[in-house]
Amino acid sequence: MLRHRSRGERLVQDAGEIDWFLALPHRDDVASATLSSAREQLSSWKVTPEYGWDRGVPARPPLLSVPDFWAHVAAALDAAGHDLLTKNHREALFGGTFDGVPAPGEPPFANLALRRTAGTDGTRFAAVLDGQELGHCEVRQDLTHDGVLPTLRGWADLWVIWV
């Protein structure tokens, strides 16, 4: 469990978090009791908002969503009232070097441009054709959360994709 104080990040200021949670299958009673105790502790801290499984398991590679083979964990968190950010999302993890990736060629359309700006949660890249945005994505660069998860140093997360 984490209790966040003001650290300059608006999203976590004065928040409480069940950073990660695991339980054995077919032990709903233990999972429920554990999450209930955690909720009581968060309540005693008077934190708002409360998060559950927001950062995933502290492993490498990161598991930011509850994997489908841990359906019992997702069910326990759901039953305890935690709205998982990843509940309706699928996650894919790709890793490797860019050694074999060729440099980008010419744009497929003459007036197609790439615009890089600050996004709501990272760097935003947009494809723009004749002044009209065709699609965009955001990349979160600091997955360490200000050094809290040092094993994620050097990783980035493709956070938003819209086409």
CNS distance restraints for C-alpha pairs under 8 A (distance, minus, plus):
assign (resid   1 and name CA) (resid  16 and name CA) 7.42 0.50 0.50
assign (resid   1 and name CA) (resid  17 and name CA) 5.60 0.50 0.50
assign (resid   1 and name CA) (resid  18 and name CA) 4.54 0.50 0.50
assign (resid   1 and name CA) (resid  19 and name CA) 5.47 0.50 0.50
assign (resid   1 and name CA) (resid  20 and name CA) 7.70 0.50 0.50
assign (resid   1 and name CA) (resid  38 and name CA) 7.48 0.50 0.50
assign (resid   2 and name CA) (resid  16 and name CA) 5.70 0.50 0.50
assign (resid   2 and name CA) (resid  17 and name CA) 5.03 0.50 0.50
assign (resid   2 and name CA) (resid  18 and name CA) 6.42 0.50 0.50
assign (resid   2 and name CA) (resid  19 and name CA) 6.41 0.50 0.50
assign (resid   3 and name CA) (resid  14 and name CA) 7.17 0.50 0.50
assign (resid   3 and name CA) (resid  15 and name CA) 6.17 0.50 0.50
assign (resid   3 and name CA) (resid  16 and name CA) 4.60 0.50 0.50
assign (resid   3 and name CA) (resid  17 and name CA) 6.47 0.50 0.50
assign (resid   3 and name CA) (resid  45 and name CA) 7.91 0.50 0.50
assign (resid   3 and name CA) (resid  47 and name CA) 7.61 0.50 0.50
assign (resid   4 and name CA) (resid  12 and name CA) 6.13 0.50 0.50
assign (resid   4 and name CA) (resid  13 and name CA) 5.81 0.50 0.50
assign (resid   4 and name CA) (resid  14 and name CA) 5.23 0.50 0.50
assign (resid   4 and name CA) (resid  15 and name CA) 5.25 0.50 0.50
assign (resid   4 and name CA) (resid  16 and name CA) 6.07 0.50 0.50
assign (resid   5 and name CA) (resid  12 and name CA) 7.71 0.50 0.50
assign (resid   5 and name CA) (resid  13 and name CA) 5.42 0.50 0.50
assign (resid   5 and name CA) (resid  14 and name CA) 4.97 0.50 0.50
assign (resid   5 and name CA) (resid  15 and name CA) 7.31 0.50 0.50
assign (resid   6 and name CA) (resid  10 and name CA) 7.95 0.50 0.50
assign (resid   6 and name CA) (resid  12 and name CA) 7.66 0.50 0.50
assign (resid   6 and name CA) (resid  13 and name CA) 4.68 0.50 0.50
assign (resid   6 and name CA) (resid  14 and name CA) 6.30 0.50 0.50
assign (resid   7 and name CA) (resid  12 and name CA) 7.86 0.50 0.50
assign (resid   7 and name CA) (resid  13 and name CA) 6.53 0.50 0.50
assign (resid   8 and name CA) (resid  13 and name CA) 7.36 0.50 0.50
assign (resid   9 and name CA) (resid  13 and name CA) 6.14 0.50 0.50
assign (resid  11 and name CA) (resid  15 and name CA) 7.95 0.50 0.50
assign (resid  12 and name CA) (resid  16 and name CA) 7.90 0.50 0.50
assign (resid  14 and name CA) (resid  47 and name CA) 5.69 0.50 0.50
assign (resid  14 and name CA) (resid  48 and name CA) 6.19 0.50 0.50
assign (resid  14 and name CA) (resid  49 and name CA) 7.48 0.50 0.50
assign (resid  15 and name CA) (resid  47 and name CA) 5.09 0.50 0.50
assign (resid  15 and name CA) (resid  48 and name CA) 4.93 0.50 0.50
assign (resid  15 and name CA) (resid  49 and name CA) 4.96 0.50 0.50
assign (resid  15 and name CA) (resid  50 and name CA) 5.82 0.50 0.50
assign (resid  15 and name CA) (resid  51 and name CA) 7.54 0.50 0.50
assign (resid  16 and name CA) (resid  42 and name CA) 6.04 0.50 0.50
assign (resid  16 and name CA) (resid  45 and name CA) 7.98 0.50 0.50
assign (resid  16 and name CA) (resid  47 and name CA) 5.41 0.50 0.50
assign (resid  16 and name CA) (resid  48 and name CA) 6.64 0.50 0.50
assign (resid  16 and name CA) (resid  49 and name CA) 6.48 0.50 0.50
assign (resid  16 and name CA) (resid  50 and name CA) 4.87 0.50 0.50
assign (resid  16 and name CA) (resid  51 and name CA) 6.26 0.50 0.50
assign (resid  17 and name CA) (resid  42 and name CA) 7.73 0.50 0.50
assign (resid  17 and name CA) (resid  50 and name CA) 5.58 0.50 0.50
assign (resid  17 and name CA) (resid  51 and name CA) 4.52 0.50 0.50
assign (resid  17 and name CA) (resid  52 and name CA) 5.67 0.50 0.50
assign (resid  17 and name CA) (resid  53 and name CA) 7.72 0.50 0.50
assign (resid  17 and name CA) (resid  54 and name CA) 7.68 0.50 0.50
assign (resid  18 and name CA) (resid  38 and name CA) 7.25 0.50 0.50
assign (resid  18 and name CA) (resid  51 and name CA) 6.22 0.50 0.50
assign (resid  18 and name CA) (resid  52 and name CA) 4.73 0.50 0.50
assign (resid  18 and name CA) (resid  53 and name CA) 6.11 0.50 0.50
assign (resid  18 and name CA) (resid  54 and name CA) 7.86 0.50 0.50
assign (resid  19 and name CA) (resid  51 and name CA) 7.80 0.50 0.50
assign (resid  19 and name CA) (resid  52 and name CA) 6.36 0.50 0.50
assign (resid  19 and name CA) (resid  53 and name CA) 5.47 0.50 0.50
assign (resid  19 and name CA) (resid  54 and name CA) 6.53 0.50 0.50
assign (resid  19 and name CA) (resid  55 and name CA) 6.30 0.50 0.50
assign (resid  19 and name CA) (resid  56 and name CA) 6.90 0.50 0.50
assign (resid  19 and name CA) (resid  57 and name CA) 7.82 0.50 0.50
assign (resid  20 and name CA) (resid  52 and name CA) 7.17 0.50 0.50
assign (resid  20 and name CA) (resid  53 and name CA) 5.04 0.50 0.50
assign (resid  20 and name CA) (resid  54 and name CA) 7.72 0.50 0.50
assign (resid  20 and name CA) (resid  55 and name CA) 7.21 0.50 0.50
assign (resid  20 and name CA) (resid  56 and name CA) 5.65 0.50 0.50
assign (resid  20 and name CA) (resid  57 and name CA) 5.53 0.50 0.50
assign (resid  20 and name CA) (resid  58 and name CA) 7.73 0.50 0.50
assign (resid  21 and name CA) (resid  53 and name CA) 6.89 0.50 0.50
assign (resid  21 and name CA) (resid  57 and name CA) 7.67 0.50 0.50
assign (resid  21 and name CA) (resid  73 and name CA) 7.59 0.50 0.50
assign (resid  22 and name CA) (resid  73 and name CA) 6.33 0.50 0.50
assign (resid  23 and name CA) (resid  27 and name CA) 7.22 0.50 0.50
assign (resid  23 and name CA) (resid  30 and name CA) 7.68 0.50 0.50
assign (resid  23 and name CA) (resid  31 and name CA) 5.82 0.50 0.50
assign (resid  23 and name CA) (resid  72 and name CA) 7.76 0.50 0.50
assign (resid  23 and name CA) (resid  73 and name CA) 6.24 0.50 0.50
assign (resid  24 and name CA) (resid  31 and name CA) 7.92 0.50 0.50
assign (resid  24 and name CA) (resid  72 and name CA) 7.94 0.50 0.50
assign (resid  25 and name CA) (resid  72 and name CA) 5.94 0.50 0.50
assign (resid  25 and name CA) (resid  73 and name CA) 7.93 0.50 0.50
assign (resid  26 and name CA) (resid  72 and name CA) 7.77 0.50 0.50
assign (resid  27 and name CA) (resid  31 and name CA) 6.38 0.50 0.50
assign (resid  28 and name CA) (resid  32 and name CA) 5.89 0.50 0.50
assign (resid  28 and name CA) (resid  72 and name CA) 7.93 0.50 0.50
assign (resid  28 and name CA) (resid  76 and name CA) 6.94 0.50 0.50
assign (resid  29 and name CA) (resid  33 and name CA) 6.16 0.50 0.50
assign (resid  30 and name CA) (resid  34 and name CA) 6.06 0.50 0.50
assign (resid  31 and name CA) (resid  35 and name CA) 6.18 0.50 0.50
assign (resid  31 and name CA) (resid  76 and name CA) 6.30 0.50 0.50
assign (resid  32 and name CA) (resid  36 and name CA) 5.95 0.50 0.50
assign (resid  32 and name CA) (resid  76 and name CA) 6.47 0.50 0.50
assign (resid  32 and name CA) (resid  79 and name CA) 8.00 0.50 0.50
assign (resid  32 and name CA) (resid  80 and name CA) 7.00 0.50 0.50
assign (resid  33 and name CA) (resid  37 and name CA) 6.15 0.50 0.50
assign (resid  34 and name CA) (resid  38 and name CA) 6.24 0.50 0.50
assign (resid  35 and name CA) (resid  39 and name CA) 6.07 0.50 0.50
assign (resid  35 and name CA) (resid  77 and name CA) 7.55 0.50 0.50
assign (resid  35 and name CA) (resid  80 and name CA) 6.56 0.50 0.50
assign (resid  36 and name CA) (resid  40 and name CA) 6.24 0.50 0.50
assign (resid  36 and name CA) (resid  80 and name CA) 7.13 0.50 0.50
assign (resid  37 and name CA) (resid  41 and name CA) 6.27 0.50 0.50
assign (resid  38 and name CA) (resid  42 and name CA) 6.24 0.50 0.50
assign (resid  39 and name CA) (resid  43 and name CA) 6.09 0.50 0.50
assign (resid  40 and name CA) (resid  44 and name CA) 6.20 0.50 0.50
assign (resid  41 and name CA) (resid  45 and name CA) 6.38 0.50 0.50
assign (resid  42 and name CA) (resid  46 and name CA) 6.47 0.50 0.50
assign (resid  42 and name CA) (resid  47 and name CA) 6.26 0.50 0.50
assign (resid  42 and name CA) (resid  50 and name CA) 7.43 0.50 0.50
assign (resid  43 and name CA) (resid  47 and name CA) 6.65 0.50 0.50
assign (resid  51 and name CA) (resid  82 and name CA) 7.06 0.50 0.50
assign (resid  52 and name CA) (resid  77 and name CA) 7.37 0.50 0.50
assign (resid  52 and name CA) (resid  82 and name CA) 5.75 0.50 0.50
assign (resid  52 and name CA) (resid  83 and name CA) 7.60 0.50 0.50
assign (resid  52 and name CA) (resid  84 and name CA) 6.92 0.50 0.50
assign (resid  53 and name CA) (resid  57 and name CA) 7.86 0.50 0.50
assign (resid  53 and name CA) (resid  64 and name CA) 7.99 0.50 0.50
assign (resid  53 and name CA) (resid  65 and name CA) 7.88 0.50 0.50
assign (resid  53 and name CA) (resid  84 and name CA) 6.95 0.50 0.50
assign (resid  54 and name CA) (resid  64 and name CA) 7.34 0.50 0.50
assign (resid  54 and name CA) (resid  84 and name CA) 7.35 0.50 0.50
assign (resid  54 and name CA) (resid  85 and name CA) 7.05 0.50 0.50
assign (resid  55 and name CA) (resid  64 and name CA) 5.72 0.50 0.50
assign (resid  56 and name CA) (resid  62 and name CA) 7.07 0.50 0.50
assign (resid  56 and name CA) (resid  63 and name CA) 5.34 0.50 0.50
assign (resid  56 and name CA) (resid  64 and name CA) 4.41 0.50 0.50
assign (resid  56 and name CA) (resid  65 and name CA) 6.22 0.50 0.50
assign (resid  56 and name CA) (resid  66 and name CA) 7.34 0.50 0.50
assign (resid  57 and name CA) (resid  62 and name CA) 6.70 0.50 0.50
assign (resid  57 and name CA) (resid  63 and name CA) 5.65 0.50 0.50
assign (resid  57 and name CA) (resid  64 and name CA) 7.04 0.50 0.50
assign (resid  58 and name CA) (resid  62 and name CA) 6.53 0.50 0.50
assign (resid  58 and name CA) (resid  63 and name CA) 7.61 0.50 0.50
assign (resid  58 and name CA) (resid 149 and name CA) 7.18 0.50 0.50
assign (resid  59 and name CA) (resid  63 and name CA) 6.94 0.50 0.50
assign (resid  59 and name CA) (resid 151 and name CA) 7.72 0.50 0.50
assign (resid  60 and name CA) (resid 151 and name CA) 6.81 0.50 0.50
assign (resid  60 and name CA) (resid 152 and name CA) 7.26 0.50 0.50
assign (resid  61 and name CA) (resid  93 and name CA) 7.99 0.50 0.50
assign (resid  62 and name CA) (resid 152 and name CA) 7.61 0.50 0.50
assign (resid  63 and name CA) (resid  67 and name CA) 7.54 0.50 0.50
assign (resid  64 and name CA) (resid  86 and name CA) 7.75 0.50 0.50
assign (resid  64 and name CA) (resid  91 and name CA) 7.89 0.50 0.50
assign (resid  65 and name CA) (resid  86 and name CA) 5.37 0.50 0.50
assign (resid  65 and name CA) (resid  87 and name CA) 7.63 0.50 0.50
assign (resid  65 and name CA) (resid  90 and name CA) 7.83 0.50 0.50
assign (resid  65 and name CA) (resid  91 and name CA) 6.92 0.50 0.50
assign (resid  66 and name CA) (resid  70 and name CA) 6.45 0.50 0.50
assign (resid  66 and name CA) (resid  71 and name CA) 7.51 0.50 0.50
assign (resid  66 and name CA) (resid  73 and name CA) 7.38 0.50 0.50
assign (resid  66 and name CA) (resid  74 and name CA) 6.24 0.50 0.50
assign (resid  66 and name CA) (resid  86 and name CA) 7.43 0.50 0.50
assign (resid  66 and name CA) (resid  87 and name CA) 7.94 0.50 0.50
assign (resid  67 and name CA) (resid  71 and name CA) 7.19 0.50 0.50
assign (resid  70 and name CA) (resid  74 and name CA) 6.68 0.50 0.50
assign (resid  71 and name CA) (resid  75 and name CA) 6.06 0.50 0.50
assign (resid  72 and name CA) (resid  76 and name CA) 6.12 0.50 0.50
assign (resid  73 and name CA) (resid  77 and name CA) 6.24 0.50 0.50
assign (resid  74 and name CA) (resid  78 and name CA) 6.03 0.50 0.50
assign (resid  75 and name CA) (resid  79 and name CA) 5.98 0.50 0.50
assign (resid  76 and name CA) (resid  80 and name CA) 6.17 0.50 0.50
assign (resid  77 and name CA) (resid  81 and name CA) 6.52 0.50 0.50
assign (resid  77 and name CA) (resid  82 and name CA) 5.43 0.50 0.50
assign (resid  77 and name CA) (resid  83 and name CA) 7.84 0.50 0.50
assign (resid  77 and name CA) (resid  84 and name CA) 7.75 0.50 0.50
assign (resid  78 and name CA) (resid  82 and name CA) 5.24 0.50 0.50
assign (resid  78 and name CA) (resid  83 and name CA) 6.37 0.50 0.50
assign (resid  78 and name CA) (resid  84 and name CA) 7.33 0.50 0.50
assign (resid  83 and name CA) (resid  87 and name CA) 7.58 0.50 0.50
assign (resid  86 and name CA) (resid  90 and name CA) 7.40 0.50 0.50
assign (resid 107 and name CA) (resid 112 and name CA) 6.21 0.50 0.50
assign (resid 107 and name CA) (resid 113 and name CA) 7.73 0.50 0.50
assign (resid 108 and name CA) (resid 112 and name CA) 7.41 0.50 0.50
assign (resid 111 and name CA) (resid 129 and name CA) 5.68 0.50 0.50
assign (resid 111 and name CA) (resid 130 and name CA) 6.03 0.50 0.50
assign (resid 112 and name CA) (resid 127 and name CA) 6.84 0.50 0.50
assign (resid 112 and name CA) (resid 128 and name CA) 5.69 0.50 0.50
assign (resid 112 and name CA) (resid 129 and name CA) 4.51 0.50 0.50
assign (resid 112 and name CA) (resid 130 and name CA) 7.06 0.50 0.50
assign (resid 113 and name CA) (resid 127 and name CA) 5.86 0.50 0.50
assign (resid 113 and name CA) (resid 128 and name CA) 5.19 0.50 0.50
assign (resid 113 and name CA) (resid 129 and name CA) 6.33 0.50 0.50
assign (resid 114 and name CA) (resid 125 and name CA) 6.71 0.50 0.50
assign (resid 114 and name CA) (resid 126 and name CA) 5.67 0.50 0.50
assign (resid 114 and name CA) (resid 127 and name CA) 4.90 0.50 0.50
assign (resid 114 and name CA) (resid 128 and name CA) 6.20 0.50 0.50
assign (resid 115 and name CA) (resid 125 and name CA) 5.66 0.50 0.50
assign (resid 115 and name CA) (resid 126 and name CA) 5.05 0.50 0.50
assign (resid 115 and name CA) (resid 127 and name CA) 6.45 0.50 0.50
assign (resid 115 and name CA) (resid 128 and name CA) 6.96 0.50 0.50
assign (resid 116 and name CA) (resid 123 and name CA) 7.07 0.50 0.50
assign (resid 116 and name CA) (resid 124 and name CA) 5.67 0.50 0.50
assign (resid 116 and name CA) (resid 125 and name CA) 4.65 0.50 0.50
assign (resid 116 and name CA) (resid 126 and name CA) 6.49 0.50 0.50
assign (resid 117 and name CA) (resid 123 and name CA) 6.12 0.50 0.50
assign (resid 117 and name CA) (resid 124 and name CA) 5.15 0.50 0.50
assign (resid 117 and name CA) (resid 125 and name CA) 6.55 0.50 0.50
assign (resid 118 and name CA) (resid 122 and name CA) 6.33 0.50 0.50
assign (resid 118 and name CA) (resid 123 and name CA) 4.92 0.50 0.50
assign (resid 118 and name CA) (resid 124 and name CA) 5.50 0.50 0.50
assign (resid 119 and name CA) (resid 123 and name CA) 5.22 0.50 0.50
assign (resid 119 and name CA) (resid 124 and name CA) 4.66 0.50 0.50
assign (resid 119 and name CA) (resid 138 and name CA) 6.46 0.50 0.50
assign (resid 121 and name CA) (resid 138 and name CA) 7.18 0.50 0.50
assign (resid 121 and name CA) (resid 139 and name CA) 7.70 0.50 0.50
assign (resid 121 and name CA) (resid 140 and name CA) 6.45 0.50 0.50
assign (resid 122 and name CA) (resid 138 and name CA) 5.83 0.50 0.50
assign (resid 122 and name CA) (resid 139 and name CA) 5.30 0.50 0.50
assign (resid 122 and name CA) (resid 140 and name CA) 4.57 0.50 0.50
assign (resid 122 and name CA) (resid 141 and name CA) 6.78 0.50 0.50
assign (resid 123 and name CA) (resid 138 and name CA) 5.40 0.50 0.50
assign (resid 123 and name CA) (resid 139 and name CA) 5.27 0.50 0.50
assign (resid 123 and name CA) (resid 140 and name CA) 6.63 0.50 0.50
assign (resid 123 and name CA) (resid 141 and name CA) 7.84 0.50 0.50
assign (resid 124 and name CA) (resid 136 and name CA) 6.92 0.50 0.50
assign (resid 124 and name CA) (resid 137 and name CA) 5.74 0.50 0.50
assign (resid 124 and name CA) (resid 138 and name CA) 4.33 0.50 0.50
assign (resid 124 and name CA) (resid 139 and name CA) 6.54 0.50 0.50
assign (resid 125 and name CA) (resid 136 and name CA) 5.47 0.50 0.50
assign (resid 125 and name CA) (resid 137 and name CA) 5.42 0.50 0.50
assign (resid 125 and name CA) (resid 138 and name CA) 6.22 0.50 0.50
assign (resid 126 and name CA) (resid 133 and name CA) 6.59 0.50 0.50
assign (resid 126 and name CA) (resid 134 and name CA) 7.41 0.50 0.50
assign (resid 126 and name CA) (resid 135 and name CA) 5.75 0.50 0.50
assign (resid 126 and name CA) (resid 136 and name CA) 4.10 0.50 0.50
assign (resid 126 and name CA) (resid 137 and name CA) 6.57 0.50 0.50
assign (resid 127 and name CA) (resid 133 and name CA) 5.82 0.50 0.50
assign (resid 127 and name CA) (resid 134 and name CA) 5.53 0.50 0.50
assign (resid 127 and name CA) (resid 135 and name CA) 5.48 0.50 0.50
assign (resid 127 and name CA) (resid 136 and name CA) 6.17 0.50 0.50
assign (resid 128 and name CA) (resid 132 and name CA) 5.34 0.50 0.50
assign (resid 128 and name CA) (resid 133 and name CA) 4.34 0.50 0.50
assign (resid 128 and name CA) (resid 134 and name CA) 5.73 0.50 0.50
assign (resid 128 and name CA) (resid 135 and name CA) 7.57 0.50 0.50
assign (resid 129 and name CA) (resid 133 and name CA) 6.41 0.50 0.50
assign (resid 129 and name CA) (resid 134 and name CA) 6.88 0.50 0.50
assign (resid 134 and name CA) (resid 163 and name CA) 6.27 0.50 0.50
assign (resid 135 and name CA) (resid 161 and name CA) 7.67 0.50 0.50
assign (resid 135 and name CA) (resid 162 and name CA) 5.32 0.50 0.50
assign (resid 135 and name CA) (resid 163 and name CA) 4.13 0.50 0.50
assign (resid 136 and name CA) (resid 160 and name CA) 7.74 0.50 0.50
assign (resid 136 and name CA) (resid 161 and name CA) 5.97 0.50 0.50
assign (resid 136 and name CA) (resid 162 and name CA) 5.33 0.50 0.50
assign (resid 136 and name CA) (resid 163 and name CA) 6.51 0.50 0.50
assign (resid 137 and name CA) (resid 158 and name CA) 7.18 0.50 0.50
assign (resid 137 and name CA) (resid 159 and name CA) 7.11 0.50 0.50
assign (resid 137 and name CA) (resid 160 and name CA) 4.96 0.50 0.50
assign (resid 137 and name CA) (resid 161 and name CA) 4.36 0.50 0.50
assign (resid 137 and name CA) (resid 162 and name CA) 6.24 0.50 0.50
assign (resid 138 and name CA) (resid 158 and name CA) 6.05 0.50 0.50
assign (resid 138 and name CA) (resid 159 and name CA) 5.38 0.50 0.50
assign (resid 138 and name CA) (resid 160 and name CA) 4.97 0.50 0.50
assign (resid 138 and name CA) (resid 161 and name CA) 6.85 0.50 0.50
assign (resid 139 and name CA) (resid 156 and name CA) 6.62 0.50 0.50
assign (resid 139 and name CA) (resid 157 and name CA) 5.54 0.50 0.50
assign (resid 139 and name CA) (resid 158 and name CA) 4.61 0.50 0.50
assign (resid 139 and name CA) (resid 159 and name CA) 5.45 0.50 0.50
assign (resid 139 and name CA) (resid 160 and name CA) 7.30 0.50 0.50
assign (resid 140 and name CA) (resid 156 and name CA) 5.63 0.50 0.50
assign (resid 140 and name CA) (resid 157 and name CA) 5.13 0.50 0.50
assign (resid 140 and name CA) (resid 158 and name CA) 6.53 0.50 0.50
assign (resid 140 and name CA) (resid 159 and name CA) 6.36 0.50 0.50
assign (resid 141 and name CA) (resid 154 and name CA) 7.91 0.50 0.50
assign (resid 141 and name CA) (resid 155 and name CA) 6.88 0.50 0.50
assign (resid 141 and name CA) (resid 156 and name CA) 4.61 0.50 0.50
assign (resid 141 and name CA) (resid 157 and name CA) 6.64 0.50 0.50
assign (resid 142 and name CA) (resid 146 and name CA) 7.28 0.50 0.50
assign (resid 142 and name CA) (resid 153 and name CA) 7.32 0.50 0.50
assign (resid 142 and name CA) (resid 154 and name CA) 7.80 0.50 0.50
assign (resid 142 and name CA) (resid 155 and name CA) 7.37 0.50 0.50
assign (resid 142 and name CA) (resid 156 and name CA) 6.64 0.50 0.50
assign (resid 143 and name CA) (resid 149 and name CA) 7.30 0.50 0.50
assign (resid 143 and name CA) (resid 152 and name CA) 5.74 0.50 0.50
assign (resid 143 and name CA) (resid 153 and name CA) 6.83 0.50 0.50
assign (resid 143 and name CA) (resid 155 and name CA) 6.50 0.50 0.50
assign (resid 143 and name CA) (resid 156 and name CA) 6.41 0.50 0.50
assign (resid 143 and name CA) (resid 157 and name CA) 7.43 0.50 0.50
assign (resid 144 and name CA) (resid 148 and name CA) 5.65 0.50 0.50
assign (resid 144 and name CA) (resid 149 and name CA) 4.36 0.50 0.50
assign (resid 144 and name CA) (resid 150 and name CA) 5.34 0.50 0.50
assign (resid 144 and name CA) (resid 151 and name CA) 7.27 0.50 0.50
assign (resid 144 and name CA) (resid 152 and name CA) 5.35 0.50 0.50
assign (resid 144 and name CA) (resid 153 and name CA) 5.88 0.50 0.50
assign (resid 145 and name CA) (resid 149 and name CA) 6.34 0.50 0.50
assign (resid 149 and name CA) (resid 153 and name CA) 7.74 0.50 0.50
